[in-house]
């Protein structure tokens, strides 16, 4: 057998041809196609995929190009060339198909995409025709007439088209010639023609050389030997009822199933009419699949028929009568496809980690489906069984992309198990499934969330420094640093410089710690803005307000504002008219408590009195009134010791001493003062000047009153004329300057007026609400004080506009202690 190889075309012409063909094919089918001859050496380029796909050469390493047919082709990661990676034998790949093309896919990542590549393989004349048998034995009766034809076993040539078997020849002789015939399936077989009658007596056998030659350039050939045995005459040859038998047979039929029966008739009698049947030149694989009964001509199956392997069988049956004459017929068996192959789903590529902020339409996996059946049995549809935020998109007849169909949220679902099911359209339909697990990676897309919209904390004053007063907590559903929360104070209504000395917050736990003891009287409430911030990039945060209310404790005792002590620490005294009736307002004990609420709710109690039943004390008002009229046996000078208690637990208290003198005029008081023991020289001199000053002031006061009354009577006919005294008429040692209070309780204010006719003085009090606390020091010489004299009505008019102020301008004297 001769064998040669076809020379490859020049590379320049081939590249130009491939380029033009790829452009034409891309315009038609949008696929990349190359044409190469078979047996191309390993490492030679097929074409430049990067150029044809318009890919950037610099991006090729990142795109990770790879092909599905890695055993035959590979991709150069630097140049993008498609290279031959293995032996490309057309006959092994496509058999005897007239057209041979390899279809495979190239997958690129970042972004993921798939490209379809078709490489057409051209046949070269690398296979010579060959005969199955080295010797062909024939028996021809000597009575055979010229023109009788004898079909011979055909030669096999694995090449196709022009390189396939073309012609048969035999060596030169006078009795036989050979012609080339074509069978229904397109194969060529030799037919031996008797040119001249045989004479067994002259020559009982003939030796011929049969040559089969293909159409390659140069042609290849194969030979076999024909041995012809000349026998005695047998006049009639068998005749088949049909030249070609055709039958259709379902694949997967049981072994032993009857296919058909061939039948031949012979007009001879006796042994010459006995016909036997046999396969002629049947391939070994075919003879193993079918049985032929030599006596009846019944053909039965001997194995499993698979449409996917072979869809048509061509058998040649030979009938012999007595072993001399023969006849031939063809049996064509068409295999009918059944839906016996379930679709196959292959995962080509997928992403292990999918960011939860991926765009819709992002490709996360690539699947390939295949069904080896044909027709409707081979049509496959794919779908996803679960309700997941993904969908399948078909990219070609057998490729699907799994893409994102809706927004992903790792906090709701961190992992998806997606099952891809492929179903064909056969009846009954077959299906197969494959699953892929997709992990969703975290993105910092959730800000911390506080467990409460706002926080309100009550803290009692005098708390120990360093104690925890509150704890805020926030939750971040993200993972790792994206979900790790730290806390800080970002704003406050406190002074920025003072904030750090009041509170701090733990960055890890959110515990708010007091840095100092709070004082309700100085700071009743303050508000903080706390921030929870994660450690993602970029970081996200949330704010919450924390309001701290400082609760009051009974830590301040009441403070007596009136009566106040004199400059030298001595007690002041008040005068009471001798004719004062029961209920006459003598004076009022005024006290404040810096605490609030029940802790500042004051009550007044008499601890000690010179005459217990002479005066009464208001429990809540602190007003001292006469309980009865002054008796003859009652002393003119009375002393009351008053206790002021708050409502706290335990209660705190303060005491005040009241010195009351019954007198109708100032002159009556002076002798009492003069009766005191003589003080020391310095003190006596001081008291002397004081008494003289008081006397002068009293005289001037009386003159001013008389003058004011006279002027008022002249200018007005009103029966009641009021005039206001100058403020400097108040005693030097009178109530004096009141302590400065901007907080606490100061429930009353006073306006003191003196009537000109009646020898009694009355006070009227206007209630002080909590929000009317005086904003500045209470001084006796404040312009809010009015001292008036009425000629008729002794009642004192209350003016609420002066409620925040306390003024006492009634004459008072200092009584020195003995």
NORVEN-V70585 format. One record per residue. SS is DSSP state (H for helix, E for strand, L for the rest). Layout:
BEGIN
ss:SS
ss:SS
END
This chain:
BEGIN
ss:L
ss:L
ss:L
ss:L
ss:L
ss:L
ss:L
ss:L
ss:L
ss:L
ss:H
ss:H
ss:H
ss:H
ss:H
ss:H
ss:H
ss:H
ss:H
ss:H
ss:H
ss:H
ss:H
ss:H
ss:H
ss:H
ss:H
ss:H
ss:H
ss:L
ss:L
ss:E
ss:E
ss:E
ss:E
ss:E
ss:E
ss:L
ss:L
ss:L
ss:L
ss:L
ss:L
ss:L
ss:E
ss:E
ss:E
ss:E
ss:H
ss:H
ss:H
ss:H
ss:L
ss:L
ss:L
ss:L
ss:H
ss:H
ss:H
ss:H
ss:H
ss:H
ss:H
ss:L
ss:L
ss:E
ss:E
ss:L
ss:L
ss:L
ss:L
ss:L
ss:E
ss:E
ss:E
ss:L
ss:L
ss:L
ss:L
ss:L
ss:E
ss:E
ss:E
ss:E
ss:L
ss:L
ss:L
ss:L
ss:L
ss:H
ss:H
ss:H
ss:H
ss:H
ss:L
ss:L
ss:L
ss:L
ss:L
ss:L
ss:E
ss:E
ss:E
ss:E
ss:E
ss:E
ss:E
ss:E
ss:L
ss:L
ss:L
ss:L
ss:E
ss:E
ss:E
ss:E
ss:E
ss:E
ss:E
ss:E
ss:E
ss:E
ss:L
ss:L
ss:L
ss:L
ss:L
ss:L
ss:L
ss:E
ss:E
ss:L
ss:L
ss:L
ss:E
ss:E
ss:E
ss:E
ss:E
ss:E
ss:E
ss:L
ss:L
ss:L
ss:L
ss:L
ss:L
ss:L
ss:E
ss:E
ss:E
ss:L
ss:L
ss:L
ss:E
ss:E
ss:L
ss:L
ss:L
ss:L
ss:H
ss:H
ss:H
ss:L
ss:E
ss:E
ss:E
ss:E
ss:E
ss:E
ss:L
ss:L
ss:L
ss:L
ss:L
ss:E
ss:E
ss:E
ss:E
ss:E
ss:E
ss:E
ss:L
ss:L
ss:L
ss:L
ss:L
ss:E
ss:E
ss:E
ss:E
ss:E
ss:E
ss:E
ss:L
ss:L
ss:L
ss:L
ss:L
ss:L
ss:L
ss:L
ss:L
ss:L
ss:E
ss:E
ss:E
ss:E
ss:E
ss:E
ss:E
ss:E
ss:E
ss:E
ss:L
ss:L
ss:L
ss:L
ss:L
ss:L
ss:E
ss:E
ss:E
ss:E
ss:E
ss:E
ss:E
ss:E
ss:E
ss:E
ss:E
ss:L
ss:L
ss:L
ss:L
ss:L
ss:L
ss:L
ss:E
ss:E
ss:L
ss:L
ss:L
ss:E
ss:E
ss:E
ss:E
ss:E
ss:E
ss:E
ss:L
ss:L
ss:L
ss:L
ss:L
ss:L
ss:L
ss:E
ss:E
ss:E
ss:E
ss:L
ss:L
ss:E
ss:E
ss:L
ss:L
ss:L
ss:L
ss:H
ss:H
ss:H
ss:H
ss:L
ss:E
ss:E
ss:E
ss:E
ss:E
ss:L
ss:L
ss:L
ss:L
ss:H
ss:H
ss:H
ss:H
ss:H
ss:H
ss:E
ss:E
ss:E
ss:L
ss:L
ss:L
ss:L
ss:L
ss:E
ss:E
ss:E
ss:E
ss:L
ss:L
ss:L
ss:L
ss:L
ss:L
ss:L
ss:L
ss:L
ss:L
ss:E
ss:E
ss:E
ss:E
ss:E
ss:E
ss:E
ss:E
ss:E
ss:E
ss:L
ss:L
ss:L
ss:E
ss:E
ss:E
ss:E
ss:E
ss:E
ss:E
ss:E
ss:E
ss:E
ss:E
ss:E
ss:L
ss:L
ss:L
ss:L
ss:L
ss:L
ss:L
ss:E
ss:E
ss:E
ss:E
ss:E
ss:E
ss:E
ss:L
ss:L
ss:E
ss:E
ss:E
ss:L
ss:L
ss:L
ss:L
ss:L
ss:L
ss:L
ss:E
ss:E
ss:E
ss:E
ss:E
ss:E
ss:E
ss:E
ss:L
ss:L
ss:L
ss:L
ss:H
ss:H
ss:H
ss:H
ss:L
ss:E
ss:E
ss:E
ss:E
ss:E
ss:L
ss:L
ss:L
ss:L
ss:L
ss:E
ss:E
ss:E
ss:E
ss:E
ss:L
ss:L
ss:L
ss:L
ss:E
ss:E
ss:E
ss:E
ss:E
ss:E
ss:L
ss:L
ss:L
ss:L
ss:L
ss:L
ss:L
ss:L
ss:L
ss:L
ss:E
ss:E
ss:E
ss:E
ss:E
ss:E
ss:E
ss:E
ss:E
ss:E
ss:L
ss:L
ss:L
ss:L
ss:L
ss:L
ss:E
ss:E
ss:E
ss:E
ss:E
ss:E
ss:E
ss:E
ss:E
ss:E
ss:E
ss:L
ss:L
ss:L
ss:L
ss:L
ss:L
ss:L
ss:E
ss:E
ss:L
ss:L
ss:L
ss:E
ss:E
ss:E
ss:E
ss:E
ss:E
ss:E
ss:L
ss:L
ss:L
ss:L
ss:L
ss:L
ss:L
ss:E
ss:E
ss:E
ss:E
ss:L
ss:L
ss:E
ss:E
ss:L
ss:L
ss:L
ss:L
ss:H
ss:H
ss:H
ss:H
ss:L
ss:E
ss:E
ss:E
ss:E
ss:E
ss:E
ss:E
ss:E
ss:L
ss:L
ss:L
ss:H
ss:H
ss:H
ss:H
ss:H
ss:H
ss:H
ss:E
ss:E
ss:E
ss:L
ss:L
ss:L
ss:L
ss:L
ss:E
ss:E
ss:E
ss:E
ss:L
ss:L
ss:L
ss:L
ss:L
ss:L
ss:L
ss:L
ss:L
ss:L
ss:E
ss:E
ss:E
ss:E
ss:E
ss:E
ss:E
ss:E
ss:E
ss:E
ss:L
ss:L
ss:L
ss:L
ss:L
ss:L
ss:E
ss:E
ss:E
ss:E
ss:E
ss:E
ss:E
ss:E
ss:E
ss:E
ss:E
ss:L
ss:L
ss:L
ss:L
ss:L
ss:L
ss:L
ss:E
ss:E
ss:E
ss:E
ss:L
ss:L
ss:L
ss:L
ss:L
ss:L
ss:L
ss:L
ss:L
ss:E
ss:E
ss:E
ss:E
ss:E
ss:L
ss:L
ss:L
ss:L
ss:L
ss:L
ss:L
ss:L
ss:E
ss:E
ss:E
ss:E
ss:L
ss:E
ss:E
ss:E
ss:L
ss:L
ss:L
ss:L
ss:H
ss:H
ss:H
ss:H
ss:L
ss:L
ss:E
ss:E
ss:E
ss:E
ss:E
ss:E
ss:E
ss:L
ss:L
ss:L
ss:L
ss:L
ss:E
ss:E
ss:E
ss:L
ss:L
ss:L
ss:L
ss:L
ss:E
ss:E
ss:E
ss:E
ss:L
ss:L
ss:L
ss:L
ss:L
ss:L
ss:L
ss:L
ss:L
ss:L
ss:E
ss:E
ss:E
ss:E
ss:E
ss:E
ss:E
ss:E
ss:E
ss:L
ss:L
ss:L
ss:L
ss:L
ss:L
ss:L
ss:E
ss:E
ss:E
ss:E
ss:E
ss:E
ss:E
ss:E
ss:E
ss:E
ss:L
ss:L
ss:L
ss:H
ss:H
ss:H
ss:H
ss:H
ss:H
ss:H
ss:H
ss:H
ss:L
ss:L
ss:L
ss:L
ss:L
ss:L
ss:H
ss:H
ss:H
ss:H
ss:H
ss:H
ss:H
ss:H
ss:H
ss:H
ss:H
ss:H
ss:H
ss:H
ss:H
ss:H
ss:H
ss:H
ss:H
ss:H
ss:H
ss:H
ss:H
ss:H
ss:H
ss:H
ss:H
ss:H
ss:H
ss:H
ss:H
ss:H
ss:H
ss:H
ss:H
ss:L
ss:L
ss:L
ss:L
ss:L
ss:L
ss:E
ss:E
ss:E
ss:L
ss:L
ss:H
ss:H
ss:H
ss:L
ss:L
ss:L
ss:L
ss:L
ss:L
ss:L
ss:L
ss:L
ss:L
ss:L
ss:L
ss:L
ss:L
ss:L
ss:L
ss:L
ss:L
ss:E
ss:E
ss:E
ss:E
ss:E
ss:L
ss:L
ss:L
ss:L
ss:L
ss:L
ss:L
ss:L
ss:L
ss:L
ss:E
ss:E
ss:E
ss:E
ss:E
ss:L
ss:L
ss:H
ss:H
ss:H
ss:L
ss:L
ss:L
ss:L
ss:L
ss:L
ss:L
ss:L
ss:L
ss:L
ss:L
ss:L
ss:L
ss:L
ss:L
ss:E
ss:E
ss:E
ss:L
ss:L
ss:L
ss:L
ss:L
ss:L
ss:L
ss:L
ss:L
ss:H
ss:H
ss:H
ss:L
ss:L
ss:L
ss:E
ss:L
ss:L
ss:L
ss:L
ss:L
ss:L
ss:E
ss:E
ss:L
ss:L
ss:L
ss:L
END
